[in-house]
């Protein structure tokens, strides 16, 4: 299950180019079904509020990436941290595997905010001993050819790049643990 915001929901793209569909093709022939439970505009609080409902899909693995909209709205990193921590605790309580994908704050928010926000994901990964993919938009952020005209959301090439980079982590989590 992909559980995040517009960066994984497929904002601005046709459905066959959404991240879950691209990943599904990579796992073709294997008995793996991807569910995209991502919601454009969602914050960590929104994710927390809808998490219990999402468990009805009975995922074996959740690829979690929330916090970008928290950062864009200037929400306190401690609030984001607490929401993500509660999400992780609930997922672990259900004995579901987790991969946590991080986000990075824009430097325009200042050194203190950026440092606090960027530390959320490594801290939670270490504390809960879960796999961390440090930055969801690695290889995509700030590259115009990889993004929609808004400069924030991945285009078809960007989604393919993200899928190529996270595929090995997902595969390892599914088959080796």
VMD Tcl script that draws the C-alpha trace (Angstrom):
set ca {
  {0.00 0.00 0.00}
  {1.21 3.44 -0.91}
  {0.11 5.79 1.87}
  {0.93 9.41 1.24}
  {-0.07 12.63 -0.46}
  {-0.14 13.98 -4.03}
  {3.48 12.98 -4.62}
  {2.38 9.34 -4.61}
  {-1.30 9.80 -5.50}
  {-0.51 10.66 -9.11}
  {-1.47 14.31 -9.07}
  {-1.83 15.68 -12.60}
  {-1.25 12.32 -14.31}
  {-3.54 9.80 -15.94}
  {-4.18 6.78 -13.76}
  {-1.95 4.42 -15.75}
  {1.01 6.67 -14.86}
  {0.36 6.72 -11.11}
  {3.14 5.28 -8.94}
  {1.12 2.21 -7.93}
  {0.53 1.30 -11.59}
  {4.20 1.78 -12.51}
  {5.28 -0.39 -9.56}
  {2.63 -2.97 -10.41}
  {4.25 -3.41 -13.84}
  {7.65 -3.94 -12.20}
  {6.20 -6.79 -10.12}
  {4.30 -8.30 -13.04}
  {3.92 -12.07 -12.82}
  {4.28 -12.02 -9.03}
  {1.30 -12.27 -6.74}
  {1.59 -8.67 -5.55}
  {-1.14 -6.06 -5.76}
  {-0.47 -2.38 -5.10}
  {-3.15 -0.23 -3.50}
  {-2.69 3.52 -3.74}
  {-4.19 4.95 -0.57}
  {-2.58 8.35 -1.12}
  {-4.65 11.55 -1.05}
  {-3.59 14.78 -2.71}
  {-3.21 17.63 -0.24}
  {-3.01 15.32 2.75}
  {-1.03 16.26 5.84}
  {0.33 13.88 8.44}
  {-2.82 14.63 10.51}
  {-5.05 13.78 7.54}
  {-3.16 10.53 7.08}
  {-3.54 9.69 10.75}
  {-7.27 10.43 10.58}
  {-7.84 8.02 7.67}
  {-5.36 5.30 8.63}
  {-7.77 2.95 10.41}
  {-10.08 3.01 7.39}
  {-7.14 2.12 5.12}
  {-6.39 -1.02 7.14}
  {-9.54 -2.56 5.61}
  {-7.45 -3.27 2.47}
  {-5.33 -5.60 4.64}
  {-1.89 -4.53 3.40}
  {1.21 -6.63 4.12}
  {3.46 -3.61 3.58}
  {2.86 0.13 3.78}
  {5.13 2.55 1.95}
  {4.56 5.67 4.05}
  {5.39 9.18 2.88}
  {3.60 12.09 4.49}
  {4.83 15.48 5.65}
  {5.38 17.48 2.46}
  {2.13 19.39 2.93}
  {2.89 19.89 6.61}
  {6.13 21.56 5.58}
  {4.49 23.66 2.86}
  {1.95 24.89 5.43}
  {4.65 25.63 8.01}
  {3.25 23.14 10.51}
  {5.57 22.61 13.44}
  {7.99 19.71 12.84}
  {7.10 18.38 16.30}
  {3.45 18.06 15.24}
  {4.47 16.25 12.04}
  {6.79 14.00 14.04}
  {4.06 13.11 16.54}
  {1.50 12.35 13.81}
  {3.94 10.17 11.87}
  {5.00 8.41 15.06}
  {1.38 7.56 15.88}
  {0.85 6.29 12.31}
  {3.94 4.08 12.62}
  {2.83 2.77 16.01}
  {-0.61 1.87 14.65}
  {0.88 0.13 11.60}
  {3.34 -1.83 13.75}
  {0.52 -2.78 16.14}
  {-1.18 -4.45 13.15}
  {2.08 -6.33 12.36}
  {2.33 -4.67 8.95}
  {5.76 -3.99 7.48}
  {6.68 -0.34 6.87}
  {9.01 1.55 4.59}
  {9.23 5.19 5.61}
  {10.04 7.66 2.85}
  {11.39 11.00 3.95}
  {10.86 14.52 2.73}
  {13.12 17.53 2.94}
  {12.15 21.05 3.92}
  {12.81 23.95 1.60}
  {15.73 26.02 2.82}
  {13.54 29.13 2.65}
  {11.92 27.99 5.92}
  {15.14 28.79 7.77}
  {17.91 26.72 9.26}
  {16.12 25.76 12.48}
  {12.87 24.60 10.80}
  {14.76 22.79 8.03}
  {17.00 20.97 10.50}
  {14.08 19.93 12.73}
  {11.91 18.82 9.80}
  {14.65 16.90 7.99}
  {15.52 14.97 11.16}
  {11.98 13.56 11.60}
  {12.35 10.62 9.23}
  {15.79 9.30 10.27}
  {14.81 9.56 13.95}
  {11.58 7.61 13.47}
  {13.26 5.03 11.28}
  {15.94 4.42 13.88}
  {13.55 4.42 16.85}
  {11.15 1.91 15.27}
  {13.77 -0.06 13.32}
  {11.99 0.42 10.00}
  {13.45 0.79 6.53}
  {14.06 4.39 5.53}
  {14.13 5.75 2.00}
  {15.66 9.13 2.90}
  {14.00 11.34 0.27}
  {11.06 10.30 -1.91}
  {11.98 12.80 -4.63}
  {15.64 11.76 -4.89}
  {16.71 12.23 -8.51}
  {13.49 14.11 -9.28}
  {13.35 17.27 -7.13}
  {14.51 20.48 -8.81}
  {14.83 18.76 -12.21}
  {12.36 20.42 -14.60}
  {12.33 17.46 -17.02}
  {11.13 15.22 -14.16}
  {8.33 17.46 -12.89}
  {5.01 18.89 -13.92}
  {5.02 22.62 -14.77}
  {4.30 23.42 -11.09}
  {7.84 22.25 -10.28}
  {6.62 20.25 -7.26}
  {4.91 17.13 -8.57}
  {6.62 14.39 -10.56}
  {5.62 13.95 -14.18}
  {5.65 10.59 -16.00}
  {9.47 10.55 -16.10}
  {9.63 11.54 -12.43}
  {7.25 8.79 -11.35}
  {9.29 6.27 -13.34}
  {12.47 7.50 -11.61}
  {10.86 7.20 -8.17}
  {9.60 3.70 -9.02}
  {13.04 2.62 -10.24}
  {14.64 3.84 -7.02}
  {12.13 2.40 -4.54}
  {11.52 -0.90 -6.34}
  {14.61 -2.62 -4.83}
  {13.60 -1.55 -1.31}
  {10.05 -2.79 -1.73}
  {11.24 -6.04 -3.29}
  {13.69 -6.62 -0.44}
  {11.06 -5.87 2.20}
  {8.57 -8.25 0.59}
  {10.86 -11.16 -0.19}
  {13.78 -11.05 2.24}
  {12.23 -10.30 5.59}
}
mol new
graphics top color blue
foreach p $ca { graphics top sphere $p radius 0.5 }
foreach p [lrange $ca 0 end-1] q [lrange $ca 1 end] { graphics top cylinder $p $q radius 0.2 }
display resetview
